[in-house]
Amino acid sequence: MPVNKHNAGYVAVIGKPNVGKSTLLNAILGTKTFITSRKAQTTRNNILAIKNLPNGQIVFLDTPGIHSRNKKALNKVLNKSALSIIADTDLVVFLCQPSINANDLMVINAIKEAQVPSICVINKMDQLKNKNSLLPLIKKIAELHDFIAITSTSAVKKSGIDELINLILNQLPVQDALYQDDITYSSKEQLFQVDEIIREKLIRQLGAEVPYELYVESIFTEETNKLITIYSTIHVNKPTQKSIVVGNKGEMLKKIGTLARRDLESFFAKKVMLKLWVKSKANWSNDQKFINSLGIGSIKNAK
């Protein structure tokens, strides 16, 4: 490839919940930009992140996991959000595990309809004892759709990442960088990162006790050279869920606040005063107007 050749473009990472999209992007970017958890539906919005390379620039769009059966308004919004960006990208990365199900087939059909160039990445290879057992799956995937390539990775072990980056880059248009190297966060983007950091702590600390219909909404109130004050509201469905999040004598909420504040101080490179509240709204995940008011499903920080 000529030295002066520069590839750049938008890449959508699409897959079912808990397939490892956020972990893969963290491995590619070399930084923790996306929240990760072993629980489904930890990524709430399409997120724009940039990988700058000497010979190109990859602009990644991460999407909420797609569900084929869940009929709640929240999940419908997330599905629409994920599928709507496929047609507007230069390349689709379809991520799956060493097996496929109805959710995977739904994603593949959406990719076929959009007629966008796509590659298939089989993730979590570290969980597979015999790699030869993957051959029937590769054959089946190839029959389902004409992918440019079918490759494999272990995002957790960071295996196959460099090869994947080169594969993606070579499929993008030859053009100048879409974003400058010195791009900075806007206030809205910073708030999104705050929300995601707090959500990660909630999911990791609460496990299966609280379903994924929780949402964080933050605002900045004061900022100086040394301190930033953040007020964050945690929305849940029921008073019982509120009690779980708060914990005995407020201990759980205090722990979540402490863990989140550490990451926030690293993110902002200054001291953070974080004040958390928990509010319950009955069945909010089925309330379309309330979902829209929170901005769920939108590309908050894409320009």
C-alpha positions as CSV (number, residue, x, y, z in Angstrom):
1,M,0.0,0.0,0.0
2,P,1.4,3.4,-0.9
3,V,2.9,5.4,2.0
4,N,0.7,8.5,1.2
5,K,-2.6,6.5,1.1
6,H,-5.0,7.5,3.8
7,N,-8.2,5.7,4.5
8,A,-11.0,7.1,6.7
9,G,-14.7,6.4,7.3
10,Y,-17.5,5.5,9.6
11,V,-17.8,1.9,11.0
12,A,-20.9,0.6,12.8
13,V,-20.4,-2.2,15.3
14,I,-23.6,-4.3,15.3
15,G,-24.5,-7.4,17.4
16,K,-26.8,-8.9,19.9
17,P,-26.6,-8.0,23.6
18,N,-23.5,-9.1,25.6
19,V,-21.6,-10.2,22.5
20,G,-18.6,-8.1,23.5
21,K,-18.9,-5.0,21.4
22,S,-17.8,-2.5,24.1
23,T,-14.9,-4.7,25.2
24,L,-13.8,-5.1,21.5
25,L,-13.9,-1.3,21.0
26,N,-11.9,-0.7,24.3
27,A,-9.3,-3.1,23.0
28,I,-9.1,-1.4,19.6
29,L,-9.0,2.1,21.0
30,G,-6.6,1.3,23.8
31,T,-8.7,3.2,26.3
32,K,-11.8,2.7,28.3
33,T,-14.3,4.7,26.3
34,F,-17.2,2.4,26.4
35,I,-18.7,0.9,29.6
36,T,-18.4,-2.9,29.8
37,S,-20.2,-5.5,31.9
38,R,-21.1,-9.1,31.7
39,K,-24.8,-8.0,31.8
40,A,-26.8,-7.3,28.6
41,Q,-27.8,-3.8,27.6
42,T,-25.0,-1.8,29.2
43,T,-24.6,0.5,26.2
44,R,-27.5,2.9,26.0
45,N,-26.7,5.1,23.0
46,N,-24.8,5.2,19.8
47,I,-21.4,6.4,20.7
48,L,-18.8,8.1,18.5
49,A,-15.2,7.3,19.1
50,I,-12.1,7.8,16.9
51,K,-9.1,5.6,16.2
52,N,-6.3,7.7,14.6
53,L,-3.6,5.7,12.8
54,P,-0.6,6.8,10.7
55,N,-2.4,5.8,7.5
56,G,-6.0,6.3,8.4
57,Q,-8.8,7.2,10.7
58,I,-11.6,4.9,11.9
59,V,-14.7,6.5,13.4
60,F,-16.6,3.9,15.3
61,L,-20.3,3.9,16.1
62,D,-21.1,1.5,18.9
63,T,-24.8,0.5,19.2
64,P,-27.1,-1.0,21.8
65,G,-27.6,-4.7,21.6
66,I,-30.4,-5.8,19.4
67,H,-33.3,-7.9,20.8
68,S,-35.6,-9.9,18.5
69,R,-38.4,-10.5,21.1
70,N,-38.5,-7.9,23.8
71,K,-41.5,-5.6,23.1
72,K,-40.9,-2.9,25.7
73,A,-40.9,0.6,24.4
74,L,-37.3,1.1,25.7
75,N,-36.0,-1.9,23.7
76,K,-37.9,-0.8,20.6
77,V,-36.2,2.5,20.8
78,L,-32.8,0.9,21.3
79,N,-33.4,-1.5,18.4
80,K,-34.4,1.3,16.1
81,S,-31.4,3.3,17.2
82,A,-29.0,0.5,16.4
83,L,-30.5,-0.5,13.1
84,S,-31.0,3.1,11.8
85,I,-27.3,3.9,11.5
86,I,-26.3,0.9,9.4
87,A,-27.2,2.6,6.1
88,D,-25.2,5.7,7.0
89,T,-21.9,3.9,7.5
90,D,-19.0,3.0,5.2
91,L,-18.6,-0.4,6.8
92,V,-20.5,-2.7,9.2
93,V,-18.7,-5.0,11.7
94,F,-21.1,-7.8,12.6
95,L,-20.0,-9.2,15.9
96,C,-21.1,-12.6,17.1
97,Q,-20.0,-15.4,19.5
98,P,-18.9,-18.9,18.4
99,S,-22.6,-19.6,17.9
100,I,-25.5,-17.7,16.4
101,N,-29.2,-17.4,17.3
102,A,-32.4,-15.5,16.4
103,N,-30.9,-12.2,17.5
104,D,-27.9,-12.7,15.2
105,L,-30.1,-13.6,12.3
106,M,-32.1,-10.4,12.8
107,V,-28.9,-8.4,12.6
108,I,-27.7,-10.2,9.5
109,N,-31.0,-9.6,7.7
110,A,-30.8,-5.9,8.6
111,I,-27.3,-5.7,7.1
112,K,-28.4,-7.5,3.9
113,E,-31.3,-5.0,3.5
114,A,-29.0,-2.0,4.0
115,Q,-26.6,-3.4,1.3
116,V,-23.6,-1.9,3.2
117,P,-20.2,-3.6,3.0
118,S,-19.7,-5.7,6.0
119,I,-17.3,-8.1,7.8
120,C,-18.1,-10.7,10.4
121,V,-16.1,-11.0,13.6
122,I,-16.5,-14.1,15.8
123,N,-15.6,-12.9,19.2
124,K,-14.8,-14.7,22.5
125,M,-12.5,-17.2,20.9
126,D,-10.8,-17.6,24.3
127,Q,-13.9,-19.6,25.3
128,L,-13.4,-22.1,22.5
129,K,-11.2,-25.2,23.3
130,N,-11.0,-26.5,19.8
131,K,-10.8,-23.8,17.1
132,N,-11.5,-26.4,14.4
133,S,-15.0,-26.7,15.7
134,L,-15.5,-23.2,14.3
135,L,-15.4,-24.3,10.7
136,P,-19.1,-25.3,10.5
137,L,-20.1,-21.9,11.9
138,I,-18.0,-20.1,9.4
139,K,-19.6,-22.1,6.6
140,K,-23.1,-21.3,7.9
141,I,-22.3,-17.5,8.2
142,A,-20.9,-17.4,4.7
143,E,-24.1,-19.0,3.4
144,L,-26.3,-16.4,5.3
145,H,-24.6,-13.4,3.8
146,D,-21.8,-12.4,1.5
147,F,-19.4,-10.9,4.0
148,I,-16.2,-9.3,2.8
149,A,-14.4,-11.4,5.3
150,I,-15.0,-13.6,8.3
151,T,-12.4,-13.3,11.1
152,S,-12.1,-14.0,14.8
153,T,-10.9,-12.3,17.9
154,S,-10.7,-12.5,21.7
155,A,-11.4,-9.0,22.9
156,V,-10.7,-9.9,26.5
157,K,-7.3,-11.4,25.6
158,K,-6.7,-8.7,22.9
159,S,-6.0,-11.5,20.3
160,G,-6.5,-10.7,16.7
161,I,-7.1,-7.0,17.3
162,D,-4.2,-5.6,15.1
163,E,-5.3,-7.8,12.2
164,L,-8.9,-6.6,12.6
165,I,-7.9,-3.0,12.6
166,N,-6.0,-3.4,9.3
167,L,-8.9,-5.3,7.8
168,I,-11.3,-2.5,8.7
169,L,-9.0,0.3,7.6
170,N,-8.5,-1.3,4.2
171,Q,-12.2,-1.4,3.5
172,L,-12.7,2.4,4.1
173,P,-12.6,5.1,1.5
174,V,-9.4,6.8,0.5
175,Q,-9.8,10.3,1.9
176,D,-8.5,12.8,4.5
177,A,-9.3,12.4,8.2
178,L,-12.9,13.2,9.1
179,Y,-11.9,14.6,12.5
180,Q,-8.9,16.6,13.7
181,D,-6.4,14.9,16.1
182,D,-7.1,17.6,18.7
183,I,-10.9,16.9,18.9
184,T,-12.1,17.7,22.4
185,Y,-15.2,16.8,24.4
186,S,-18.1,19.2,24.4
187,S,-20.2,19.7,27.6
188,K,-22.9,17.3,26.3
189,E,-20.3,14.6,25.5
190,Q,-18.8,15.0,29.0
191,L,-22.2,14.5,30.5
192,F,-22.7,11.4,28.5
193,Q,-19.5,9.9,29.8
194,V,-20.5,10.8,33.3
195,D,-23.8,9.0,32.9
196,E,-22.1,5.9,31.5
197,I,-19.5,5.7,34.2
198,I,-22.2,5.8,36.9
199,R,-24.3,3.3,35.0
200,E,-21.4,0.9,34.9
201,K,-20.9,1.1,38.7
202,L,-24.6,0.5,39.2
203,I,-24.7,-2.6,37.0
204,R,-21.5,-4.1,38.4
205,Q,-22.4,-3.6,42.0
206,L,-26.1,-4.5,41.8
207,G,-25.8,-7.6,39.6
208,A,-29.2,-9.2,38.9
209,E,-31.0,-7.3,41.6
210,V,-32.1,-4.4,39.4
211,P,-33.1,-4.9,35.8
212,Y,-31.7,-2.8,33.0
213,E,-34.5,-0.3,33.0
214,L,-32.4,2.2,35.0
215,Y,-31.1,5.4,33.5
216,V,-28.7,8.1,34.7
217,E,-29.2,11.8,34.0
218,S,-26.4,14.2,35.1
219,I,-25.9,18.0,35.1
220,F,-22.8,20.1,35.9
221,T,-23.5,22.8,38.5
222,E,-20.1,24.3,39.2
223,E,-16.6,24.0,37.7
224,T,-13.3,25.6,38.7
225,N,-9.7,24.8,37.8
226,K,-9.5,22.3,40.7
227,L,-13.1,21.0,41.3
228,I,-16.2,20.1,39.3
229,T,-19.6,19.5,41.0
230,I,-22.0,17.0,39.4
231,Y,-25.6,16.2,40.3
232,S,-26.8,12.9,38.9
233,T,-30.3,11.4,39.1
234,I,-30.7,7.6,38.8
235,H,-34.1,6.7,37.4
236,V,-35.6,3.3,38.3
237,N,-39.0,1.6,37.8
238,K,-40.2,0.8,41.3
239,P,-39.8,1.9,44.9
240,T,-38.4,-1.5,45.7
241,Q,-35.6,-0.9,43.1
242,K,-34.9,2.4,44.7
243,S,-34.4,0.7,48.1
244,I,-31.9,-1.7,46.5
245,V,-29.9,1.1,44.8
246,V,-29.8,3.1,48.0
247,G,-29.0,0.1,50.2
248,N,-29.1,-0.3,54.0
249,K,-28.6,3.2,55.5
250,G,-27.5,4.5,52.1
251,E,-24.4,2.3,52.0
252,M,-24.9,1.0,48.4
253,L,-25.4,4.4,47.0
254,K,-22.4,5.7,48.9
255,K,-20.3,2.8,47.5
256,I,-21.4,3.5,43.9
257,G,-20.7,7.2,44.3
258,T,-17.2,6.5,45.6
259,L,-16.3,4.1,42.8
260,A,-17.8,6.5,40.1
261,R,-16.0,9.5,41.6
262,R,-12.6,7.8,41.2
263,D,-13.2,7.2,37.5
264,L,-14.6,10.7,37.0
265,E,-11.6,12.3,38.7
266,S,-9.4,10.4,36.3
267,F,-11.6,11.4,33.3
268,F,-11.6,15.1,34.2
269,A,-8.1,15.2,35.8
270,K,-9.5,17.2,38.7
271,K,-11.4,16.7,42.0
272,V,-15.1,15.8,41.6
273,M,-17.9,16.4,44.0
274,L,-20.6,13.8,43.0
275,K,-24.1,14.0,44.4
276,L,-26.5,11.2,43.6
277,W,-30.2,10.9,43.9
278,V,-32.5,8.0,43.1
279,K,-36.0,8.5,41.7
280,S,-38.7,5.9,40.9
281,K,-41.2,6.2,38.1
282,A,-43.6,3.3,37.6
283,N,-43.1,1.4,34.4
284,W,-40.9,4.1,32.8
285,S,-39.4,1.7,30.3
286,N,-42.8,1.5,28.6
287,D,-43.4,5.2,28.7
288,Q,-42.4,6.5,25.2
289,K,-42.7,10.2,26.2
290,F,-40.5,9.7,29.2
291,I,-37.9,7.7,27.2
292,N,-37.8,10.5,24.6
293,S,-37.4,13.1,27.3
294,L,-34.2,11.3,28.5
295,G,-32.8,11.2,25.0
296,I,-32.4,7.4,25.0
297,G,-31.6,6.0,21.6
298,S,-30.1,9.2,20.1
299,I,-26.6,9.8,18.9
300,K,-25.8,12.2,21.7
301,N,-22.2,12.9,20.8
302,A,-22.0,12.3,17.1
303,K,-21.5,15.5,15.1
